[in-house]
Amino acid sequence: MTNRQSGADTEGKGPGRPRDERMTGAVLDAVVELVAERGMGELTMAAVAARARVSKPAIYRRWPTKQDLVIAAAEARVGALTVPDLGNFRDELRELLTARLRQYRAPGVDRLLAGVIGSAAEAGAERSAYGAYTGRVTGETRRILERGIARGDVRPDTDVAAAATLVAGSLLFRMLAEQDAPDAGLVDAVVDMVARAVGAED
C-alpha cells in the first residue's frame, strides 16, 4: 500500500472542489515508475503526462515545477509516520526504522530519493521545499525523542535535531551512498547505538 500525500487538488476552478484522487495517484505512480525505469535525467512532465494519461496543464496546475512533482512523489512513498507510545524510546525507534525499511525496499524508491536529494542541489532549485519535506519526514523521530525526554528514558540534554539527523541518515546512507540494501540488522544496530548515546541512565 502506498502512503499518498494528502493535499487538495485544485484541477477545477471552483473553490473547495474535491481533488481527483485517481489523477493524483496516477501521476505520482508514473513519476516513481519512470524514475525507476529511466532515471531522473529522463523524467519530464510530458513523459509523466503520457504515462499517467493526463494532460500536462493538469499536472502543472497541481505541481508547478518538476521539483514540486518529484517531492510529492517521494512523500507519497516516504512521508510522515506516526508511532504510538510504546512505553520506551528503544521500542519506538525500532518501530519507526522498521517502517522506513519497508518503504525503502519498495521498487524505485532508492532512485527516487537519490533524485530528490540531487535535484535540491541544482541551480534554481527551491531548497526550502526540500527542507520542508525532510522536516516532515524526520518529525516523528523528533517527537519520539521529546516523548522519551518527558518520560525520562532519554537524557534531557539530548540534541534532538542532531539525533534525528543521525537516525534519518543511517538507512539512507547505506542505501544511496554505499549502494547496499538496508536490513533488519542495520535497524537493530542503529537502535542500539542511538539508545546508548541518548538513553538516560537507570
C-alpha positions in Angstrom: 0.0 0.0 0.0 1.4 3.4 -0.9 1.5 6.3 1.6 0.0 9.0 -0.6 0.3 12.7 0.1 -2.9 14.4 1.3 -3.1 17.9 -0.2 -6.0 19.5 -2.0 -6.2 19.1 -5.8 -7.5 22.2 -7.5 -7.9 20.9 -11.0 -11.4 22.5 -11.1 -11.7 26.3 -10.9 -14.3 26.4 -8.2 -13.0 26.8 -4.6 -13.4 23.8 -2.4 -13.8 21.2 -5.2 -12.7 17.7 -4.1 -9.4 16.7 -5.6 -9.3 14.0 -8.2 -7.7 11.1 -6.3 -7.3 9.0 -9.4 -5.4 11.7 -11.3 -3.1 12.4 -8.3 -2.4 8.7 -7.7 -1.8 8.0 -11.4 0.7 11.0 -11.7 2.7 10.1 -8.6 2.8 6.4 -9.6 4.0 7.5 -13.1 6.9 9.5 -11.6 8.1 6.6 -9.5 7.8 4.2 -12.4 9.6 6.5 -14.8 12.5 7.3 -12.4 12.9 3.6 -11.7 13.0 2.7 -15.4 14.9 5.6 -16.9 16.5 7.6 -14.1 15.9 11.2 -13.0 17.6 12.7 -16.0 14.9 11.3 -18.4 12.0 12.4 -16.2 9.9 15.1 -18.0 6.4 16.5 -17.5 5.5 15.2 -20.9 6.6 11.7 -20.1 4.7 11.7 -16.8 1.6 13.0 -18.5 1.7 10.3 -21.1 2.3 7.5 -18.6 -0.5 8.8 -16.3 -2.8 9.6 -19.2 -3.5 13.1 -18.1 -2.8 16.5 -19.6 0.4 18.5 -18.9 -1.7 21.5 -17.9 -3.5 19.4 -15.3 -0.1 18.4 -13.8 1.2 22.0 -13.9 -1.8 23.2 -12.0 -1.1 20.8 -9.2 2.7 20.8 -9.3 4.1 24.0 -10.9 7.7 22.7 -11.2 9.3 19.3 -11.7 10.8 19.6 -8.2 7.4 20.0 -6.7 6.3 16.9 -8.6 9.3 14.8 -7.5 9.0 15.8 -3.9 5.3 14.9 -3.9 6.1 11.5 -5.4 8.8 11.0 -2.7 6.4 11.9 0.0 3.8 9.6 -1.4 6.3 6.7 -0.8 8.3 8.0 2.1 6.4 10.6 4.1 5.4 11.3 7.7 4.9 8.4 10.0 3.1 8.1 13.4 4.5 5.8 16.1 2.3 5.2 19.2 3.6 5.5 22.7 5.1 2.0 23.4 6.4 2.9 26.8 10.1 3.2 25.9 12.3 5.0 23.4 14.1 2.0 22.1 10.9 0.1 21.0 9.5 3.3 19.4 12.7 3.9 17.5 12.8 0.3 16.2 9.1 0.6 15.1 10.0 3.8 13.2 13.0 2.5 11.5 11.3 -0.8 10.6 8.5 1.1 8.9 11.1 3.1 7.0 12.9 0.0 6.0 9.7 -1.4 4.4 9.3 1.9 2.5 12.9 2.0 1.2 12.5 -1.6 -0.2 9.7 -0.6 -2.5 10.6 -0.7 -6.2 12.0 2.6 -7.5 12.2 4.4 -4.1 16.1 4.3 -4.0 16.4 6.1 -7.3 13.6 8.5 -6.5 15.1 9.6 -3.2 18.5 10.0 -4.8 16.9 12.2 -7.5 15.1 14.3 -4.9 18.3 14.9 -3.0 20.3 15.6 -6.1 17.6 18.0 -7.5 17.8 20.1 -4.3 21.4 21.0 -5.2 20.7 22.0 -8.7 20.8 25.7 -9.8 17.4 27.4 -9.4 16.1 24.7 -7.0 13.9 25.8 -4.2 15.8 24.4 -1.3 13.2 25.4 1.2 10.7 23.0 -0.4 13.2 20.1 0.1 13.9 21.3 3.6 10.2 21.3 4.4 9.9 17.7 3.1 12.7 16.4 5.2 11.3 18.2 8.2 8.0 16.3 7.8 9.9 13.0 7.3 12.0 13.5 10.5 9.2 15.0 12.5 8.2 11.7 14.2 11.8 11.0 15.2 11.9 14.3 17.0 8.6 13.5 18.7 9.8 10.1 19.8 12.9 11.8 21.3 10.9 14.5 23.0 8.5 11.9 24.4 11.4 10.0 25.7 12.8 13.1 27.4 9.4 13.8 29.0 9.1 10.1 30.1 12.6 10.0 31.5 14.3 7.4 29.3 16.1 9.9 27.0 18.6 12.3 28.5 17.2 15.8 28.9 20.3 17.4 27.4 19.9 15.4 24.2 20.4 17.5 21.0 17.1 16.4 19.4 17.8 17.8 16.0 21.2 16.2 15.7 19.9 12.8 16.9 17.0 13.0 14.4 19.5 13.6 11.6 21.6 10.7 12.7 18.6 8.4 12.7 17.3 9.6 9.4 20.7 9.4 7.7 21.7 5.9 8.7 19.4 3.8 6.4 19.6 6.4 3.6 23.4 6.5 3.6 23.5 2.7 3.4 21.1 2.6 0.5 22.2 5.6 -1.5 25.9 6.2 -0.8 27.0 2.6 0.0 24.6 1.1 -2.6 23.7 -1.7 -0.3 20.2 -2.6 0.9 19.5 -1.6 4.5 18.2 -4.5 6.5 16.9 -5.5 10.0 20.4 -6.0 11.2 21.2 -2.3 10.5 18.0 -1.2 12.2 19.0 -3.2 15.3 22.5 -1.7 15.3 21.2 1.9 14.9 18.6 1.4 17.6 21.3 0.1 20.0 23.8 2.8 19.2 21.3 5.7 19.4 19.7 4.3 22.6 23.1 4.0 24.3 24.1 7.5 23.1 20.9 9.3 24.3 19.4 6.9 26.8 19.0 8.1 30.4 21.0 6.1 32.9 19.0 3.8 35.2 
